[in-house]
Amino acid sequence: MKDIERRGGLYEALGWGALFLWLGIASLVRGLPAGADLFGIGAILLALNLARGLSRIPVNRFTVVLGSIAAAGGTTVFILRQWFGMPPVDLPFFPTLFLGIGVVIVAYTVANWRRSSRPQ
């Protein structure tokens, strides 16, 4: 059990490190395609959970959902900008990200609250 916890902690640390590295790279490199920053975040979160699953460590459903939303959002932005010529929308990245995370956390909590408050 301690080995699983240790490996889980290592994966979490690697995932956070990769996430911050990607955010730094995406902030510094101006020539990235539209949506690449968001897609990269999603890919990192999904890769973290894939590694956890392959190592028989419990997968974090929250980061799977968040990673899927980020990857799908980045892909959608890329398609809309490249193929359909959608003009760029300049939303501040971090406030938008924090709002999205907050919505997901509240929705997840409300959904679980309803399940846990049912009489058994």
MODELLER restraints for C-alpha pairs under 7 A, 6 or more apart:
rsr = mdl.restraints
at = mdl.atoms
rsr.add(forms.Gaussian(group=physical.xy_distance, feature=features.Distance(at['CA:4:A'], at['CA:57:A']), mean=6.40, stdev=0.5))
rsr.add(forms.Gaussian(group=physical.xy_distance, feature=features.Distance(at['CA:8:A'], at['CA:52:A']), mean=6.99, stdev=0.5))
rsr.add(forms.Gaussian(group=physical.xy_distance, feature=features.Distance(at['CA:8:A'], at['CA:57:A']), mean=6.59, stdev=0.5))
rsr.add(forms.Gaussian(group=physical.xy_distance, feature=features.Distance(at['CA:11:A'], at['CA:48:A']), mean=6.68, stdev=0.5))
rsr.add(forms.Gaussian(group=physical.xy_distance, feature=features.Distance(at['CA:15:A'], at['CA:44:A']), mean=6.73, stdev=0.5))
rsr.add(forms.Gaussian(group=physical.xy_distance, feature=features.Distance(at['CA:15:A'], at['CA:45:A']), mean=7.00, stdev=0.5))
rsr.add(forms.Gaussian(group=physical.xy_distance, feature=features.Distance(at['CA:15:A'], at['CA:48:A']), mean=5.86, stdev=0.5))
rsr.add(forms.Gaussian(group=physical.xy_distance, feature=features.Distance(at['CA:19:A'], at['CA:41:A']), mean=6.38, stdev=0.5))
rsr.add(forms.Gaussian(group=physical.xy_distance, feature=features.Distance(at['CA:19:A'], at['CA:44:A']), mean=6.55, stdev=0.5))
rsr.add(forms.Gaussian(group=physical.xy_distance, feature=features.Distance(at['CA:26:A'], at['CA:37:A']), mean=5.65, stdev=0.5))
rsr.add(forms.Gaussian(group=physical.xy_distance, feature=features.Distance(at['CA:33:A'], at['CA:78:A']), mean=6.96, stdev=0.5))
rsr.add(forms.Gaussian(group=physical.xy_distance, feature=features.Distance(at['CA:34:A'], at['CA:77:A']), mean=6.31, stdev=0.5))
rsr.add(forms.Gaussian(group=physical.xy_distance, feature=features.Distance(at['CA:34:A'], at['CA:78:A']), mean=5.10, stdev=0.5))
rsr.add(forms.Gaussian(group=physical.xy_distance, feature=features.Distance(at['CA:34:A'], at['CA:81:A']), mean=6.81, stdev=0.5))
rsr.add(forms.Gaussian(group=physical.xy_distance, feature=features.Distance(at['CA:35:A'], at['CA:74:A']), mean=4.02, stdev=0.5))
rsr.add(forms.Gaussian(group=physical.xy_distance, feature=features.Distance(at['CA:35:A'], at['CA:75:A']), mean=6.24, stdev=0.5))
rsr.add(forms.Gaussian(group=physical.xy_distance, feature=features.Distance(at['CA:35:A'], at['CA:77:A']), mean=5.13, stdev=0.5))
rsr.add(forms.Gaussian(group=physical.xy_distance, feature=features.Distance(at['CA:35:A'], at['CA:78:A']), mean=5.06, stdev=0.5))
rsr.add(forms.Gaussian(group=physical.xy_distance, feature=features.Distance(at['CA:36:A'], at['CA:74:A']), mean=6.01, stdev=0.5))
rsr.add(forms.Gaussian(group=physical.xy_distance, feature=features.Distance(at['CA:38:A'], at['CA:70:A']), mean=5.45, stdev=0.5))
rsr.add(forms.Gaussian(group=physical.xy_distance, feature=features.Distance(at['CA:38:A'], at['CA:71:A']), mean=6.34, stdev=0.5))
rsr.add(forms.Gaussian(group=physical.xy_distance, feature=features.Distance(at['CA:38:A'], at['CA:73:A']), mean=6.81, stdev=0.5))
rsr.add(forms.Gaussian(group=physical.xy_distance, feature=features.Distance(at['CA:38:A'], at['CA:74:A']), mean=4.74, stdev=0.5))
rsr.add(forms.Gaussian(group=physical.xy_distance, feature=features.Distance(at['CA:39:A'], at['CA:70:A']), mean=5.79, stdev=0.5))
rsr.add(forms.Gaussian(group=physical.xy_distance, feature=features.Distance(at['CA:39:A'], at['CA:71:A']), mean=4.16, stdev=0.5))
rsr.add(forms.Gaussian(group=physical.xy_distance, feature=features.Distance(at['CA:39:A'], at['CA:74:A']), mean=4.33, stdev=0.5))
rsr.add(forms.Gaussian(group=physical.xy_distance, feature=features.Distance(at['CA:39:A'], at['CA:75:A']), mean=6.39, stdev=0.5))
rsr.add(forms.Gaussian(group=physical.xy_distance, feature=features.Distance(at['CA:41:A'], at['CA:67:A']), mean=6.79, stdev=0.5))
rsr.add(forms.Gaussian(group=physical.xy_distance, feature=features.Distance(at['CA:41:A'], at['CA:70:A']), mean=6.48, stdev=0.5))
rsr.add(forms.Gaussian(group=physical.xy_distance, feature=features.Distance(at['CA:42:A'], at['CA:67:A']), mean=3.80, stdev=0.5))
rsr.add(forms.Gaussian(group=physical.xy_distance, feature=features.Distance(at['CA:42:A'], at['CA:68:A']), mean=5.93, stdev=0.5))
rsr.add(forms.Gaussian(group=physical.xy_distance, feature=features.Distance(at['CA:42:A'], at['CA:70:A']), mean=4.60, stdev=0.5))
rsr.add(forms.Gaussian(group=physical.xy_distance, feature=features.Distance(at['CA:42:A'], at['CA:71:A']), mean=4.35, stdev=0.5))
rsr.add(forms.Gaussian(group=physical.xy_distance, feature=features.Distance(at['CA:43:A'], at['CA:67:A']), mean=6.54, stdev=0.5))
rsr.add(forms.Gaussian(group=physical.xy_distance, feature=features.Distance(at['CA:43:A'], at['CA:71:A']), mean=6.23, stdev=0.5))
rsr.add(forms.Gaussian(group=physical.xy_distance, feature=features.Distance(at['CA:45:A'], at['CA:63:A']), mean=6.07, stdev=0.5))
rsr.add(forms.Gaussian(group=physical.xy_distance, feature=features.Distance(at['CA:45:A'], at['CA:64:A']), mean=6.66, stdev=0.5))
rsr.add(forms.Gaussian(group=physical.xy_distance, feature=features.Distance(at['CA:45:A'], at['CA:67:A']), mean=5.00, stdev=0.5))
rsr.add(forms.Gaussian(group=physical.xy_distance, feature=features.Distance(at['CA:46:A'], at['CA:64:A']), mean=5.81, stdev=0.5))
rsr.add(forms.Gaussian(group=physical.xy_distance, feature=features.Distance(at['CA:46:A'], at['CA:67:A']), mean=5.49, stdev=0.5))
rsr.add(forms.Gaussian(group=physical.xy_distance, feature=features.Distance(at['CA:49:A'], at['CA:59:A']), mean=5.54, stdev=0.5))
rsr.add(forms.Gaussian(group=physical.xy_distance, feature=features.Distance(at['CA:49:A'], at['CA:60:A']), mean=6.78, stdev=0.5))
rsr.add(forms.Gaussian(group=physical.xy_distance, feature=features.Distance(at['CA:49:A'], at['CA:64:A']), mean=6.74, stdev=0.5))
rsr.add(forms.Gaussian(group=physical.xy_distance, feature=features.Distance(at['CA:52:A'], at['CA:58:A']), mean=6.57, stdev=0.5))
rsr.add(forms.Gaussian(group=physical.xy_distance, feature=features.Distance(at['CA:52:A'], at['CA:59:A']), mean=5.97, stdev=0.5))
rsr.add(forms.Gaussian(group=physical.xy_distance, feature=features.Distance(at['CA:53:A'], at['CA:59:A']), mean=5.87, stdev=0.5))
rsr.add(forms.Gaussian(group=physical.xy_distance, feature=features.Distance(at['CA:80:A'], at['CA:86:A']), mean=5.58, stdev=0.5))
rsr.add(forms.Gaussian(group=physical.xy_distance, feature=features.Distance(at['CA:81:A'], at['CA:87:A']), mean=6.73, stdev=0.5))
